[in-house]
Amino acid sequence: MIIESKAIVINSFKYGEFGLITRCFTLKNGLQSFLLKGILKSKQGGVRKSQFEPLTQLKLIYNFKNNGNLQFIKEAKAYNIYKSIPNKISKKTLVIFISDILKNILKDNGPNESLYVFIEISLNILDNSEKIKYYHIIFMIKLSKFLGFFPNIMSKGEFFNIEKGHFTNNHDLASGENNFDVKLFKNLLGMNFGEVEGINITKTSRNQLIEFLIEYYKFHINGFKRPKSLDILNELFKNP
């Protein structure tokens, strides 16, 4: 079956001497793996290696077989071409971080249009934003809505129960150490990307909060790993 679909490149790795296997989150078929034969050697049918950098947005035409095997791309065209991301190291590092997060959470569960649209819009916001120091924090908070463990914003308390995803006044084992600013975390739950840049967050609070979010994801997603790119990101944004 020939499919035309928008797609977001998640990651790619070398296959054989001149090929690539690329994993793309497609609008119509969800997460799919594509074999790109000979792409490292020469241009192939309008498909180029440069099109498969992490989080590149594409319009694909591919031969889809619903059998869990590798798919084959017939044509790939750039879509929502980024203007600033390729030229700014901070944004390129954020892209690597987001790609690492998505590699952890995306499964072969079929299409998810609402999640696709969220990722697409979030990437376009990153490309068009000047202030991005807290972008990754808001991204992870918002992403949790689509994964089923967005915190209960109506709950109250000075501690956060990582298991149940709500605020509480009971500091039990499920609340963990809560070694982060719980009040700040709750305030961020209702904020959009641009809004958070208007508040003052210390370097320590920012780093503690992102480490907490990583632990929160680890608790709710089996096999979730701390992205190695986070250390680079923390270094880039080390100034308050």
N, C-alpha and C positions, 0 to 999 in steps of 0.2 A: 504494500500500500504506500503510495507516494503522499507524504505529509509536508505541508508548508506551515512553519511555526516560528514564532519568536523564541529566542533561546539566550541564556546567560551562561558563559563559560565558567565552570567551577575550577577545574584544574586539568592539566595535560601532562603526560609523561611519555618518554621515548619507547617505541616498540620496534624491535629489530634495528637495522642499520639506518633506515631512512623514513620510518613511519612514526606516527604518534597515535596514542589513544587519548581521547579527550572526553571528559565528563561534562555534560551540559544539562542545565535545568531548563527544560523546554516548557512552553506554555501549554501545549496540547498533550504531551505525553509524560510530563514530569521529568525525573532524572533519567538520562540516557547516556550510554557510553558509545562513542563513535570511533571507528578505526579509519585513520587517515593514511593510506598507503602512499609511500614515496613522497610525502609532503616536504620532507627535509632536503630532498634532492632537487625538486623542480616544482614550478607552478602546476597545479593539477585541477583542471576543470573549473577554474574560478575560485579554488580553495587555496589559501595561503597560510603559512605558519603564523604570521603576524596577527591573523584574525583570532587566534586561540590563546591569547594572553588572558590571565585570570580576570573574570568579571566583565570581559568584553561582551557587548550586546550584539546579537546577530539575528538575521532572518535566514532560516535554514530551509532547504528543500532536501528531504532525505527519504530513503526507502525504509519504511518502518515494518519490522517483523516482531510481533508480540510474543517472542519466545525466550526473552532474557539474554539473547546473544548480542554481539556487537552490531551496531547499525552502521549504515554507509551514507555519507553526505554526498549529494549530487551538486549542490550549490550553496554558497554562503555569502551573504552580503552584510556589510556593516550597518548597524542600526543604533540610533542614539549615540553617535560618535562623541567621545569625551573631548572636551576642549582643554581643561586644566589638569586633569588627573595624570596624564603622561608626563607633564612638565614639573610636577611638584613632588619632592621626595616624601613629604608627609602624607600626601594623598595616595601615592603609590604604596606606601607602607600600610595605610589603612585598608587599601584594596586587598593586600596580601592577608591581613588580619581577618577581614570579612570572609575572604575565600577559605581561610582555615576554619572559621566558624561553620560555614556552610558545608564544608567537607565532612564535618562532624555530625551535622544534624539532618542532612538530606538523605533520604532512603528511597528505595525503588518502590514507592507506594502509589505510583500513578500521578496524574495531574493535580495541581493545587493552584488554581488561578489566583486566589486571594494572596497566597504567599508569594507567587511570582510577581504580582503587581506591586506588593510591598517592597520587594527587593529592587525591582526596576525603579520605582519612585525614589527609594533611598539612595541608590547610586547616582541618579540624576541630581538629587539634592547635594550630594557630596561634590559632584563636578562643578556645581554652580555656587558653592558656599566659600566664603573667605575664612570664617572662623570655624574650626573643626576640631578643637582640642578635646571636646567631650562627645564628639560624634559617635565613637564606638560604644560608649556607655548607653546612649539613647538607643542606638541600633539594637544592642543586646536586650534592653528592656522591652522595646517594641516587638522584637522577634519572638519573645517568649509568649506573646498573645497567640501566635499561630502554632505554637508547639504545645499549648495546653497548660502552661503553668505561670501565666501572668499573675503577679501578686494581687491579692484581694485588697483593692484600694479603699474599700469601705471599712475594713477592720481597723481596730485601734490598739495601740500599745507601744511601749518603748523598746520592745524586742521584736525580732522577725523569726517566725517559725519556718525554717527552710524546707521542711517536709510538707507542710500543709499550705505554704505560700501565703501566709497571712501574718499580720501584726498582732502581738499579744503582750500582756503584762507578765506572763509566766516565763521565767528564764529556765526552761528545761533543756534536756539533751537535744531535742529537735531544733532548738533555737541556736545551737552551736555557740561559738564564742562571740558572735555578733561584733567582730572587730572591725566595724565600719560605722559611718554616721547613718544610723537608721532613719533619723528625721530627714536628712538630705535625700536618702534613697526614696522615701515616700513622696517627697516633693517632686522628684524627677519623674515619677510614674505618669503624671498627667501632662508632661511637657513635650513639645515637639523639638526637632533638631535645632532650629534657630533660637528658640526661647532660652535654652540652657546656657548659651554663650553669654547671656546678660547677667548671670549670677557669678559670685566669686566662690570658687572651689579651690581649696589648697591642694598642693601636689600630693600630700599625704592622704587626704580624703579621697582624691581621685584614684590613686593607686589602690587604696584599700577597697574602694567600691568596685573597681573592675575585677580585683581578685575575688571578692565575694561573688560577683556575678558568674565568674568561671566556676566556682564551687557550687553555686546554685544550679548551673547547667549540668555539672558532673552528677549531681544528685538525681536529676530528673531524666537524664539521657544516658543510657547505658553505653559505655565505651567512650564518652566524651573526654577529649584530652585538652590540656592547656596549650593554646597556640604558641609556638616558639617565637612567632613574630611579635608577641606582646612585649617582650623585653626591649626590642628595637623601638616599638611604639612608645613605651614609657621613657626611653632615652630621648627620643625626639621631642616629647612633650614634657620634659623634666622641669622646665621653668613654669612657675605658677601663672 
